[in-house]
Amino acid sequence: MILRNKKGQERNFKILYKIEHNEEIYIVYEDYISSRFYVGLKKDNKLININEEETNFINSILKGVNGE
């Protein structure tokens, strides 16, 4: 999937999870270039950084998926 970051740069990402909560869509993805994993909030086909509360929420979901 190709998404645009807040600087307007388009990047190709491997989507790992799409989490919908309270009409928001969070994307857990792997960056092909760095092989690192990230989470962003998808709005208007752009990825936006998430705050600490949202990070904790996503982490709790991912721990549940991993059986922790």
Number of C-alpha atoms within 10 A of each C-alpha: 8 12 16 16 16 11 8 10 9 12 13 14 18 15 16 12 13 15 12 11 8 5 6 11 15 21 21 19 20 18 14 12 9 7 11 9 14 14 22 20 21 19 11 9 11 17 20 17 14 15 10 9 9 15 13 12 10 18 13 13 13 14 10 10 9 8 7 8
